Amino acid sequence: MTQLITTAALFVLLTVVQVAFGECSNNLTETKAKYFNLPQCCADSRDRPSGIQIIQPQPGFGEPFGVYCDQDYEGGGWTVIQNRYDGSVNFYRGWKQYEDGFGSMEGEFWLGLKKIHELTYSKKYELVILMDDWEGYRAVARYSRFSVAGPEEKYTLKSVGNYSGTAGDSLSFQVGMKFSTLDVDNDTHEEGACAVMYQGAWWYAVCHQSNLNGAYMRGTVPDFAIMMCWKSFKGYYYGLKTSRMMIRAIK
C-alpha cells in the first residue's frame, strides 16, 4: 500500500516543482490543467510500454494515482487491479487495506476498492481474469461490463455483463454482493462470516464460486475452498498458481 500511495505523491511533487521552476508560473489554473492532461485510464496510453502509469479517471475530481498498465495482452490498454503469482504477499487482510490497496505494483498487489470504484464509475469497463494452474495451463474468464459501487454500498459488485472464455463462469454468482473482509462481514451467509471461513476477501454470498483473494496454496489440497480458486476451472480443492485481474475501458 505504501508504494501505491508514494507513486502518486511523488508525481504531484514533481509536477509542483516543474511548475514553480520550469515554467515560473503561479497560475493555479495552469497547474490544474496539467492534471487534466493525464490519461484517464491505461487505454489512453497504449503508446507506452507496460508498467506503472499515473492516471486521473475523473479530471477535476479526486487526485491522480498510480496503476500498472498491461500494454501487451490483446492490444493493451488494461489496468491491473489484482495480481498474484508466488504467494509473497498476504491477502488475508482487513477492510481498510482492501479499501486502500496493498502490495507492490511491480509484484503481487490489490489496487484498492476505492480506486476500482472510481475507475468503473468514470467509464464503462470490461474485465479479464487470467488464471494459471500448476500444470502449465492458462484459463481465461472475460466479462463484458464490470462495475463496482462506492463505499456507501460497501463496494457492491454491480455488474459483470456477459461471460466468455475458457475458465467457465464463476463470478456471475457474486453479482449484487457487497465486499467482505476478515473484519467486515457483508455476506448473506447466516451461519458464519465467509471471509473468515474461506480465508479471503471477496464479494461473498453464501458463500462463493470464486475466491481469488483466498489463501495461496499449491495444486490439489484437502482443504475445501479456502484457497485461491475458481470453481468452474479447477474446482474447490485446487489452489491456482496465478491470478491476474485486469479491466479495460470500452466505448
N, C-alpha and C positions, 0 to 999 in steps of 0.2 A: 504494500500500500504506500509506503514511504516513497518508493521510486515513482509511482504513478503521480503522486502529488508533486514531487520535486520537479519532474519534467515540465509540467505546466507552469509551475512557479518560476523556473529558470527562463522559460520563454518570455513570460511577462517582464521579467527583469531585463532581459536583453533588448526587448522592444523599447522599454523606457530609456535605456542607455542610448540606443540608436537615435531616438527622437531628440534627446537632450543634447547629444554631442555630434551626431552625424548630420542632422538637419537643422539644428539650432532653432527648433520651433517650440513655442509654448502653447500652441493652439490645441485645445483639448479635442476639438472636432477631428483634427488631423490624426491625433493619437488613436481615437476610436476607429477611424477609417481603416487603420492597419488591421484591427480585429475583423472588420467586415470583409477584408480581402482574404481571410483564411479560408481554406476549404471547409465545407460543411460536413463532409464525410470522405471516406477513403476513395470513393468513386470519382471524386473531384480531383484526385491527384494520381491518376493512373500513369502519368509520365514519370513518376518517381519509382525507385525500386522498393521492394518490400522492406518494412522497418517502421520505426516509431515516427509518427507524424502528429503535429499539433493541429487540431480541428476546432471549429466552433459551430455546432449544429444549428444554433439559433442566433444569428448575428444581432447584436443589440441586447441580448438577454443572456445572463449567465456568463461564466468565464470559459476561456478556451481550455482544453485539456488534451493530454496525450493519449493516443491509441496506437495499436500495432496494426498496420495496413498490410494485408497479403495481396500483392500485385501479381502473383504467379498462378494462382488457382483459377482456372476457367475465365481468363481475361482480366483478372484482378478486380480491384475496387472493393475488396472485402475488409470489414472491420472485425478483428478477432475479439470476441467477448469472453471466451474461456479457452484455456489451453492446458492440457495435461499429457505428460508423456513419460515421466520417470518416478513419480511419487515424491519428489523432493520438497514439495510444498504441501502442508497440511490443509485440507479443505474442510475439515470438521470444525467450523468456526461459528461465531455468534452473529447476530443481526447487524450490528454496527459495521463489522468488517465486510459482510456481504453487501451492505448498502454502499459503502465507500470504495470497495475493491481492495485486493491484496495480491501479493506476489510480485514478480518481475516480468515486465512485458517482453524481456529477452529470454524468458524461460516459462515456467508454469505460472499462471495467474488467472484471476477473476476480475473482469473490468470494473464491476460495481453496478448495483441495481439502479442507482441514481443516473448514471451515465447511459446505461442501456435504455432506461425510460426516456431520457432526453433525446437520444438518437431516434428511437422508434416513434416518438411523438412528433419530431420535427419533419420526418419524411416517411414514406412507405418503404418497408424493408422486407427482403426475403431472408431466409435462414438456411444455412447448410451446416450439417454436422458430419465431420469426418471421423470415423472410428476404426481403429486397427485392433485385430486380435493378436495373440501371441504366436500364431502360425503364419503370419505374414499376409493375411487377407484384409483388405480395406473395404468397409461398407460405408455407404453414403445415405444420409437422410436429408431430403430437401423439402422446405416448406415455403409456400408462395407469399405468405403475408404474416410476418412475425411482429407482434406488438405487445409491449409490457406497460401496464398502468403505472401511475405515480405512487408516492408514499401514502397518500390518503386512502388508497385502495390496497395497500400492502403489496404493491408491485404485482398485482394480478396478471397472470398470463392471459391477455385479452384475446389473442388470435394467433393461429399458426398457418391458416389458409389450407391449401391443398398439398398433400404429400406426394412425393415422387422419390425414387431411389432404389437402393439395393438392401438397405438395412431393415426395412419394414417400419411401419408407423407405430412408434412407442411414445409419442409426445402429445398427440391429439387428446388422449385420455386426461391430460393435465390441464387442458384449456378451461378457464374460468376459476382456477385455483389461485389462492394467494400464496406468496412465497413464505416458506417456513425455514427456521434455523434451529439449532440446538436449544436456544434460549427464548425463541418466539414461536409458539405453536399456532399456526393458522390453518391447519388441515381440517378435514371433515371426519377424521377417524375418532370415534368416541371412546376407544379403549387404550389410548396412549398417544404420544407425540411421534409422528412418523419420522421426523428428523433425528430423534434420539434412537428410535427403534432401528433405523436403517443408516445411521451414522453419516448423514449428509446434510444437504440444504437444497431445497428444490420446491417446485410447485406441487406439493403433495396433496393428494385427495385421500383415498382410502386404499392403499397408500400411493403406489406408483407402478408405472410400467417402464420407467427410465429413472436412473439415479446417477447422472453423470458427475455429480459432486460428491459421490459416496467414497468409501474407503478405497485406497489404491491397493489392489490385490492381483496376484498373478494367476491368470487362467482359471481352471476349474478348482473350486473350493467347496467345502462342506457348508459354509455359512449361507443363509438364504437372503439374497437381495440387498446386502449391506454394502456391496462393492460398487465401483463404477460400472454400471451395467445398462444394457438396452435389451429389454425382454425379447423383442422380435428378431434380434440379431443373434445373440448367444445365450439368451435365457437368464434366469435368476441366480445361477450358480457359477457364473463365469465373470471374472474381473477383466475388463478390457485393458489393453496396453496403452492406447492413446485415445484422447477425445479432444476435438478442436471444433468449437462453435464459432461460426462467422456469419455476419449479416452484411447485406449489400443493398444500397438504395435502389429502388426501382421507380419507373415513371408511372 
